[in-house]
Amino acid sequence: MESVRLGTTGLEVSPICFGTWRFGLEHKESGVVETGREDAHELLDAVEEHGGNFIDTANSYGGGDSERWIGEWLDDRDREDYVLASKCFWSTNSRFQENLSKKNVKAEVEGSLDRLGTDYLDVLYLHRFDDQTPIERTLRAVDDLVSEGKVHYVGISTCDAWKLVKGLWKADVNNYEAFTVTQPEYSAVYRDPIVDDLDQPPEHKEPIAEYLDVCEDQNLAVCPYSPLHGGFLTGKYERVDGEIRAPDGSRAEIDEQFESDYVADAAWNVLEEVRSVAEEVGASPAQVSLRWLMDHDRFTCVPIVGARTVDQLDENFGAVDVSLSDEQWERIDAAVDA
């Protein structure tokens, strides 16, 4: 598998990143744990077999289990062969420290390093923007970690475009390590406002387009999460008499918020076009949806897949071998506004 350069970091990564947010994830409504320890290791084995080297996690995933299980898996492998990205904001150490204070950032990174069994993180994302802590204080704490060799590159996940710009500016004027990687929610369906506060009124949200404009202008790599729109773009869902029909065991069955969070009229329009292109190129809808992201030429785009099974992972990595014409790419791009 050919690697891609992750923006300006110089890191060479697989064109698809494996996301581990499902590791240890328990749905409170159903009590279902999406991915247990043995399944997690099996999935990581499959990533390795496909030539994948880019693994995404966070201190909060599975209450720390995601990092622990990755660390166990890496124990008998060469750490230098892998690019590890983790995140901090929510605390695994104290119920009083869910923020981006200097104390929390440093404590959470130390915890991540311990659970992963490594001396450094290739990428540290700020999981959210902390409005209560001046961003320059957070960036100073992260800059210290970079100087200590515990973090190599800095990224930010979900936030408004203006906050991304503010963070870049504060890093520049203070000569702190700046963001080089971003992780927004983005897919062929999701062009809605980025949400960094679920209680924020819709009229106060910034559109994803503005965020991506900043990424293009500042040459930031984009590693979108939920690239298959919560599994909707796999094509396994149907609409019958105005209601969604989901297969047994699918996310729509175990997640009560799936329909309200992921399914709208525009989503069906995009899925129809994705299915049409998939038939033309002899690929699955999931593969076409991932390839659409990988083919962005405005910025480096490395989608993060969160497969639950090895079969799903095999299908996802198959997107590497799919080719889309400019006309097919543009049809999918325009379908959300149809």
DACORSUL-V540691 format. One record per pair of residues at least 24 apart in sequence whose C-alpha atoms are under 6 Angstrom apart, sorted by the first residue. I is the first residue (numbers start at 1). J is the second residue. D is the distance in whole Angstrom. If there is no record, write none. Layout:
BEGIN
<<I/J/D> <I/J/D>>
END
This chain:
BEGIN
<<1/51/6> <6/221/6> <7/220/6> <7/221/5> <7/300/6> <13/54/6> <14/52/5> <14/53/6> <15/302/5> <16/302/5> <16/303/6> <17/54/5> <17/55/6> <17/304/5> <18/55/5> <18/304/5> <18/305/5> <19/56/5> <19/304/5> <19/305/5> <19/306/5> <20/57/5> <21/61/5> <23/62/6> <23/66/5> <24/62/4> <25/62/5> <43/310/6> <53/82/5> <53/83/6> <54/83/5> <55/84/5> <56/85/5> <57/86/5> <58/86/4> <58/87/4> <59/87/6> <59/112/6> <67/115/6> <67/116/5> <68/115/5> <68/116/6> <71/116/4> <71/117/5> <83/122/6> <84/121/6> <84/122/5> <85/122/6> <85/123/5> <85/124/6> <86/124/5> <87/124/5> <87/125/5> <87/126/6> <87/127/5> <88/126/6> <88/127/5> <89/127/6> <100/130/6> <100/138/6> <102/138/6> <102/141/5> <120/150/4> <120/151/5> <121/151/5> <122/152/5> <123/153/5> <123/154/6> <124/154/5> <124/155/6> <125/154/6> <125/155/4> <125/156/5> <126/156/5> <127/157/5> <128/158/6> <136/170/6> <143/176/6> <143/177/5> <154/179/5> <155/179/5> <155/180/6> <155/181/4> <155/182/5> <156/182/5> <157/182/6> <157/183/4> <157/184/6> <158/184/5> <158/196/6> <159/196/5> <160/206/6> <161/210/6> <161/211/4> <180/220/5> <181/220/5> <181/221/5> <182/222/5> <183/222/6> <183/223/5> <183/224/5> <184/224/5> <185/224/5> <185/225/5> <186/224/5> <186/227/6> <187/227/5> <189/267/6> <216/298/6> <216/299/5> <221/300/5> <222/301/5> <223/301/6> <223/302/5> <223/303/5> <224/303/5> <224/304/6> <225/304/5> <233/286/6> <234/285/5> <234/286/4> <235/285/6> <266/336/5> <269/335/6> <270/335/5> <270/336/6> <273/332/6> <287/316/6> <287/319/4> <291/319/6>>
END
